[in-house]
Amino acid sequence: MQSERGSAQAFRFRDRELSERILERIKSLGVKIKVMHVCGTHQDTLVRFGLEPLLEGVGVEVRQGPGCPVCVTTTGEIEEALALARAGKGVLTFGDMMKVPGATGSLRDAKAEGADVRVVYSSLDALRIAKEEPAKEFVYLGIGFETTAPSTAALVLRETPPNLKILSFHRLVPPALEAILEMGEIKLEGFIEPGHVSVIIGEKAYEFITERYGMPQVIAGFEPLDLLMASYMLAKMKKEGKPALVNEYRRAVRREGNQRALKAIEDAFTPVKKEWRGFPSIPSSALEIREEFSEKNARVVYEDLLKEVTLPVRKGFQGKQVAPAVLSLSPLPP
C-alpha cells in the first residue's frame, strides 16, 4: 500500500495535463524573466524531462548556477589530495571526485599510477576502513554543500581512529548566491533554491537575499511540477513587482531547517574565505575544521607535505608567463 501511494504521488508530480496548465498560466502573465538554479538535481530534471525549451517558450530562461560541489572544487584542492595520495596516504573519496582535473592529473590518474585512492559512499565507510587497517594513514575528502557537511561533522566530533584525517572541501550555498549578486555580471530576476540543501539550512538562511537585494526566491523540490511551479511563482512575483522568498518544497523544508545538523556543522567547522572553481574568493563560503579539532585536520597534520604544493606556471594573455599560484594552506584563513 505504501509503494502504491508513493507511485501515485510521483505520478501526480509528473502530471502532463497539470504541467500544461502551469505553462499556460506562466504564458498568460506575459513576462520574460531570467532565473538561476543552483542545484545539480534541478539541472538533471530540466534536461531529463525537456523543461528548458518549454519554459523558454513561455518567457522563462533558466540559467545554471554553481550547484555542483564537485565542479566548484578548485584545482589547488585537487592538488592537495593528489599530494597526499602520492605521498602514500590512503585517500577516501566519493566517486564523483575521481575524474575532476587538478594541475597535474586527477585522482583517477593517481590511482592508475599506483596510489591508494578508494571510492567510499559515506563517512561511515571511511571510518570502517580506517578501523580495519590501523597501520595505514587515511585521509577522507569532505565534499559537498550543507547537505553532506553534517556527515563529515560527525567524523570531526566523534571519537575516530588516529590514522583517519579529514580534508574539508565543503562549501556553503548562501554566500555564493550573494557573491553572484555582488558581481553583477549576470542580470538575474530570481533564484530557484536547492531542495536538499534547504532541508538542512531551512528557509531562514535565504531571507537576507530578498531583504538586502530585493531578489525573488523559490525553494523547489525535484519533480517536474516542482520546477514548473517555482518558475510560475517567480514570474508572478515579477509581474506583481513583489519580490519574496517562497517555499514550494514545504513537504520537506522547514523555516528553521534541521537544527541538529546545523548544530553539528557549527560545532565542527568554522566558515572561511575560499576560492571556488570559476569564481574569485568568496567570504565565509567554505568550511574548515575548527582549531580545537586540528589533530583531525589533514591540512594541519600534513602541513609540511602540503605547503610545498604549487600550481604550474600558466600562460597569461599574449603568451606571457604568470607566476606559480601557491596554495593558501592556513587551516583558518581570513
ABEGO torsion letter per residue (X at the ends): XAAAAAAAAAAAAABAAAAAAAAAAAAAAGBBBBBBBBBAAAAAAAAAAGAAAAAAAAGBBBBBBBABAAAABBAAAAAAAAAAAAAGBBBBBBAAAAABBBAAEBAAAAAAAGBBBBBBABAAAAAAAAAABAABBBBBBBBEBAAAAAAAAAAAABBBBAABBBBBABBBAAAAAAAAAAAGABBBAEBBBBAAAAAAAEAAAAAAAAAAAGBBBBBBBABAAAAAAAAAAAAAAAAAGBBBBBBAAAAABBAAEBAAAAAAAAAABBBBBBBBBGBBBBBGABBBBBAAAAAABAAAAAAAAAAABBBBBBBBBGGBBBBBBBBBABABBX
